[in-house]
Amino acid sequence: MRLKNARLWGSTSVAVLAGAVLASSAAALTSSTIYDATPSPLPPNVASLGYQATQTAEFGDEIVFAGTNRRVTSVTVTMSAWALHASYPTLPAAGWTHPITLNLYGTNPLTPTLPGALIESTTQTFSIPWRPAADPTCDGGTAWRASNTLCYNGLAFEITFALDTVVPDRIVYGIAYNTNTWGYTPIGTPGPYDSLNVGIPTGQLATTGTDVSPDQVFWNTKYAPFYADGGAGGTGTFRLDTGWAPNGTVAAEFVATEILVSPTSKDDCKNGGWTTFNDPSFKNQGDCVSFVAAA
């Protein structure tokens, strides 16, 4: 049998019929949320980590997925935008765009303070909203007032990465992007990305799946004193850090479907084997055998 975990948008269908079969089988797959630590409903803003302010290149968490679906199709991350359009009047009033990277790693049993091997890395460009203008009655005129009458310095919003990646039950993931002077490839110019943060809502726990430790995160910062160990474990390295409760759960949601499985021989179809495939699904053993013969 064959397990398919390649990114489908990067492949070319051999024939129209093959593409039709793939589309029909994918439509029948079940989709489920396998991890969720995002606040619902989304509040006006959440506690967050600013990359420029904390000399950060990457920030994330170690999590365990629920259920059995492991072909991740989307990852949603709660962010916080602090930049005002008035500070960047030459940019569009509707917002600005920025490339953000999602990294998925395995775990590292031998050195659990470091992530395991890289499973997937995807960089996608997202539209970022401006934070609303300041209200003079809020915090000395620096914050904005939401409809709930409370004042906030940032605006919570979500970004969603599109994926087609098979993952194990437990992973480490990280969010990376560049700012003026920090990141894996600093931009070297000030911009609204200097006021872009990743959400770590106070008291937020995973409602689906498990955050391995709500007191721990994985973090790459150049500033040694920010780490709980004072930098003894190294700086500028994506590694485990402690002492984060009640803000040690990064706000993210993973959605996945079943892994696509196809037969590669007639023997795969026998003894009820035809019932285990979903790429495509078969009506009976003969249908499965015919598919293999035509492949």
Buried (B, 14 or more C-beta within 10 A) or exposed (E): BEEBBEEBEEEEEEEEEEBEBBEEBBEEBEEBBBBBBBBEEBBBBBBBBBBBBBBBBBBBBBBBBBBEBBBBBBBBBBBBBBBBBEBBEEBEEEBBEBEBBBBBBBBBEEEEBBBBEEBBEBEEEBEBBBBBEBBEEBBEEEBBBBEEEEBBBBBBBBBEBEBBBBBEBBBBBBBBBBBBBBBEEEBEEBBBBBBBBBBBBEEBEBBBBBBBBBBBBBBBBBBBEBBBBEBEBEBBBBBBBBEBEBBBBBBBBBBBBBBBBBBEEBEBBEEEBBEBBBBBBBEEBEEBBBBBEEE
